[in-house]
Amino acid sequence: MARLIQPIAPVIPKEQPIQKTGTNKGESGFKDILKHQQSLTISKHAADRMKERNIQFSSQEWQSIQEKVIEAKQKGVTDALVVVDGSAMVVSVKNNTVITALNQAEADHKVFTNINGTILL
């Protein structure tokens, strides 16, 4: 009795075509996604401090802060001091979170530690 032996061929998955999502807006669509994913959040502690100290930013200032935080992240900064019109915030760039906020009087007399970048606006 002769046995028929067939070689076993490995199963090679076919390459799947790259599927495009969304519309073909190019860079502007990517920027929108990037801004949404990397928008800053404000911790409860920071929100309380901002309210207590009456620290407010216009939407334009907030947009500038977010853009500079993204830029700092690209340069390897993980924790930053952000100074805007006399107010200061400590931001976890790595986590996209504002940790705390200080007004000008408090910021003038503080030593900031555990930061590896500064953003001046």
Secondary structure, DSSP 8 states (H G I E B T S, - for coil): ---------------------S---THHHHHHHHHHHT--EE-HHHHHHHHHTT----HHHHHHHHHHHHHHHHTT-SEEEEEETTEEEEEETTTTEEEEEE-HHHHHT----S--EEEE-
